[in-house]
Amino acid sequence: MTTAEYAVGTVAACAFAAVLYQVVTGDSVLSGLTDLVDSALATLS
């Protein structure tokens, strides 16, 4: 029984990681991070 629970937990963790990856690599998040880095570098110069 514990092996089946471990397998279900692993599949759920992989599905969550896939969804999180899609969110992080989306255009809006990527452009927001780029803007943040650009403004931080502009402040330093």
Backbone bond lengths (Angstrom), bond angles and torsions (degrees), N, CA, C in turn:
res aa  C-N    CA-C-N  psi(-1)  N-CA   C-N-CA  omega(-1)  CA-C   N-CA-C  phi
1 M - - - 1.456 - - 1.535 110.92 -
2 T 1.302 118.10 -39.20 1.466 119.02 -178.46 1.523 111.57 -67.54
3 T 1.320 117.50 -30.14 1.460 120.04 178.29 1.523 110.71 -66.41
4 A 1.321 117.42 -41.21 1.460 120.94 178.03 1.528 110.58 -65.31
5 E 1.316 117.40 -40.03 1.462 120.48 178.23 1.523 110.46 -65.85
6 Y 1.318 117.13 -38.54 1.457 121.45 177.37 1.523 110.60 -63.18
7 A 1.329 117.05 -41.56 1.465 121.23 179.16 1.523 111.41 -64.68
8 V 1.306 117.21 -42.75 1.470 120.89 178.83 1.527 109.73 -64.97
9 G 1.307 117.11 -41.74 1.470 120.57 177.91 1.516 111.86 -63.18
10 T 1.316 117.20 -39.69 1.463 121.27 178.76 1.524 111.26 -65.82
11 V 1.320 117.45 -43.14 1.466 121.17 177.94 1.525 110.26 -63.62
12 A 1.318 117.44 -41.48 1.465 120.70 179.16 1.527 110.84 -64.59
13 A 1.320 117.36 -40.77 1.465 120.93 178.81 1.525 110.91 -65.26
14 C 1.316 117.62 -39.45 1.467 121.01 178.03 1.525 111.19 -66.61
15 A 1.319 117.23 -39.04 1.466 120.65 178.00 1.529 110.37 -65.41
16 F 1.313 117.06 -41.90 1.464 121.08 178.17 1.525 110.54 -63.90
17 A 1.332 117.25 -41.08 1.462 121.00 178.34 1.520 110.97 -64.05
18 A 1.328 117.84 -38.04 1.458 121.13 179.05 1.530 111.33 -65.92
19 V 1.332 116.56 -42.22 1.465 120.35 177.84 1.519 110.54 -65.16
20 L 1.321 117.27 -43.41 1.461 121.05 178.93 1.522 111.05 -62.80
21 Y 1.321 117.38 -39.41 1.461 121.13 178.07 1.528 110.89 -62.87
22 Q 1.326 117.03 -41.73 1.460 120.47 179.06 1.531 111.00 -64.42
23 V 1.323 116.95 -37.70 1.465 120.23 179.83 1.523 110.37 -68.66
24 V 1.326 116.94 -45.57 1.462 120.91 -175.95 1.523 111.18 -68.35
25 T 1.319 118.11 -36.18 1.456 119.97 -178.80 1.524 112.60 -88.08
26 G 1.312 117.59 7.31 1.464 120.72 177.30 1.518 111.22 -69.23
27 D 1.318 116.19 160.01 1.464 121.58 -176.24 1.524 112.81 -63.27
28 S 1.323 118.00 -40.71 1.460 119.72 -176.05 1.520 111.91 -67.91
29 V 1.323 117.06 -41.16 1.466 120.36 179.08 1.521 109.91 -68.93
30 L 1.324 116.81 -41.66 1.458 120.66 -179.35 1.524 111.19 -64.23
31 S 1.316 117.58 -42.36 1.468 119.75 178.80 1.525 110.96 -69.13
32 G 1.322 117.70 -35.11 1.462 120.38 177.08 1.522 112.04 -64.81
33 L 1.319 116.46 -42.50 1.467 119.74 177.79 1.522 111.24 -66.80
34 T 1.328 116.66 -38.14 1.466 120.26 178.01 1.525 110.51 -63.56
35 D 1.316 117.13 -43.36 1.464 120.70 177.58 1.517 111.48 -62.54
36 L 1.323 116.41 -40.18 1.458 120.63 179.43 1.517 111.47 -63.46
37 V 1.327 116.82 -45.23 1.468 120.61 179.11 1.522 110.60 -66.22
38 D 1.314 116.95 -41.39 1.473 120.49 178.40 1.525 111.47 -60.46
39 S 1.326 116.82 -43.65 1.467 118.85 -178.75 1.531 111.11 -70.43
40 A 1.336 116.88 -33.23 1.469 119.11 177.30 1.526 110.59 -67.68
41 L 1.318 117.20 -40.77 1.463 120.08 178.94 1.532 111.38 -69.61
42 A 1.320 118.12 -33.37 1.451 121.42 178.08 1.523 110.33 -68.15
43 T 1.316 117.02 -32.93 1.464 121.32 179.11 1.531 110.73 -69.19
44 L 1.329 116.94 -34.94 1.457 121.27 -177.66 1.520 112.40 -74.58
45 S 1.324 118.19 -26.69 1.462 118.26 -176.26 1.499 113.75 -85.52
